[in-house]
Amino acid sequence: MLQAKIESVRKGRMGTIEFEMKVVPKMRKAQNFTVYPLGEDKNKITIQSKNRIASIDMRTGQGKISNPPRANSCFADLQFGNPLSFQVMEVDRVELIKRIAATASSRAGSNGIMFTDNSKASYLLKLLPVEGEESQDLRTNQ
């Protein structure tokens, strides 16, 4: 399975998280992804860059990303476009959960015109490993 490298996790303008991600070896360079507010399936996050869209199951760190760049990737690319599968390392999965959960608010951010409702984000804290529980660090399983 392909490995995702995540770095530069930060809060974006609309109050949700943004980060740089590169799926090795399929992406030549990292792209800036924005996390959508959590939807009905609170275990999965949807992320989008300028050219790609992806989803990550935050329980396992397994994700799917749309195939090589095509301007304006959309949700249909994940369902019908034969997406690539990848795995997020455990340390990155835990960091994302903590950072996304910290943005939980019905008014997470604003661009001056509208507000972002990211109130479901705190649910992700339930997916953190329990202290003392053995967690699988995927870097050791390569």
C-alpha positions as CSV (number, residue, x, y, z in Angstrom):
1,M,0.0,0.0,0.0
2,L,1.2,3.5,-0.7
3,Q,2.4,5.7,2.2
4,A,1.2,9.2,2.9
5,K,3.6,11.8,4.3
6,I,1.9,14.6,6.2
7,E,3.5,17.8,7.4
8,S,2.9,21.5,8.2
9,V,-0.5,20.9,9.9
10,R,-2.1,24.2,10.7
11,K,-5.5,26.0,11.1
12,G,-6.8,27.5,7.9
13,R,-8.7,30.6,7.2
14,M,-12.1,28.9,7.4
15,G,-11.3,27.4,10.8
16,T,-10.6,23.9,9.7
17,I,-7.2,22.2,9.4
18,E,-4.9,22.4,6.4
19,F,-1.7,20.4,5.8
20,E,0.8,19.3,3.2
21,M,0.5,15.7,2.0
22,K,2.4,13.6,-0.5
23,V,1.5,10.0,-1.3
24,V,4.7,8.2,-2.1
25,P,5.7,7.4,-4.8
26,K,2.6,8.5,-6.8
27,M,2.9,12.3,-6.2
28,R,6.0,14.2,-7.3
29,K,5.6,16.9,-4.7
30,A,3.4,17.6,-1.7
31,Q,0.1,19.4,-2.1
32,N,-1.8,21.7,0.3
33,F,-5.0,19.9,1.5
34,T,-7.9,21.5,3.3
35,V,-10.1,19.3,5.7
36,Y,-13.8,19.6,5.1
37,P,-16.0,19.9,8.2
38,L,-17.1,16.4,9.4
39,G,-20.2,15.0,7.7
40,E,-22.5,12.1,8.5
41,D,-19.7,9.5,8.7
42,K,-17.8,11.0,11.5
43,N,-15.0,8.4,11.2
44,K,-13.9,9.7,7.9
45,I,-12.5,13.1,6.9
46,T,-12.6,14.5,3.4
47,I,-9.7,16.6,2.2
48,Q,-9.2,18.5,-1.1
49,S,-6.3,20.2,-2.8
50,K,-6.3,22.2,-6.0
51,N,-6.1,19.0,-8.1
52,R,-7.0,16.1,-5.9
53,I,-9.7,15.0,-3.5
54,A,-9.3,12.3,-0.8
55,S,-10.9,10.6,2.1
56,I,-9.2,9.2,5.2
57,D,-10.8,6.7,7.7
58,M,-9.5,8.2,10.9
59,R,-10.0,4.8,12.8
60,T,-7.4,3.0,10.6
61,G,-5.5,5.7,8.7
62,Q,-6.4,4.1,5.4
63,G,-7.4,6.5,2.7
64,K,-8.3,6.9,-1.0
65,I,-7.1,9.7,-3.2
66,S,-8.2,10.7,-6.7
67,N,-5.9,9.7,-9.6
68,P,-3.3,12.1,-11.0
69,P,-4.1,15.7,-11.3
70,R,-7.1,16.9,-13.2
71,A,-8.3,20.3,-12.5
72,N,-11.1,20.6,-10.0
73,S,-11.4,17.0,-8.7
74,C,-14.8,16.3,-7.1
75,F,-16.5,13.6,-5.0
76,A,-17.3,11.6,-8.1
77,D,-13.6,11.0,-8.7
78,L,-13.5,9.1,-5.4
79,Q,-16.5,7.0,-6.2
80,F,-16.0,6.3,-9.9
81,G,-12.5,7.3,-10.8
82,N,-10.6,4.3,-9.6
83,P,-8.9,6.1,-6.7
84,L,-5.5,5.1,-5.3
85,S,-5.3,3.6,-1.7
86,F,-2.8,4.9,0.8
87,Q,-2.0,4.6,4.5
88,V,-1.3,7.4,6.9
89,M,1.3,6.7,9.6
90,E,0.0,6.3,13.1
91,V,1.8,9.3,14.5
92,D,0.3,11.5,11.7
93,R,-3.2,10.0,12.3
94,V,-3.1,10.8,16.0
95,E,-1.8,14.4,15.3
96,L,-4.5,15.0,12.7
97,I,-7.2,13.8,15.2
98,K,-6.0,16.1,17.9
99,R,-5.6,19.1,15.6
100,I,-9.0,18.6,13.8
101,A,-10.8,18.1,17.2
102,A,-9.3,21.3,18.5
103,T,-11.3,23.2,15.7
104,A,-14.7,21.9,16.9
105,S,-17.1,24.8,16.9
106,S,-20.4,25.7,15.3
107,R,-18.5,28.9,14.2
108,A,-15.0,27.5,13.5
109,G,-14.0,30.2,11.1
110,S,-15.2,32.8,8.7
111,N,-14.2,34.4,5.4
112,G,-16.2,37.5,6.3
113,I,-19.3,36.3,4.5
114,M,-20.1,32.8,6.0
115,F,-19.2,30.7,9.0
116,T,-17.9,27.1,9.0
117,D,-19.8,24.7,11.3
118,N,-17.3,22.1,12.4
119,S,-19.1,21.1,15.6
120,K,-18.8,17.4,14.9
121,A,-15.0,17.4,15.0
122,S,-14.8,16.7,18.7
123,Y,-16.1,13.2,17.9
124,L,-12.7,12.3,16.6
125,L,-11.2,12.3,20.1
126,K,-13.0,9.0,20.7
127,L,-10.6,7.5,18.0
128,L,-7.4,8.3,19.9
129,P,-5.5,5.3,21.3
130,V,-6.1,4.6,25.0
131,E,-3.1,5.3,27.2
132,G,-1.1,2.1,27.6
133,E,-2.9,0.4,24.7
134,E,-0.5,-0.9,22.1
135,S,-0.9,1.2,18.9
136,Q,0.5,0.1,15.6
137,D,3.1,2.4,14.3
138,L,3.1,1.8,10.5
139,R,6.7,3.0,10.1
140,T,7.9,-0.2,11.6
141,N,5.9,-2.4,9.2
142,Q,7.4,-1.4,5.9
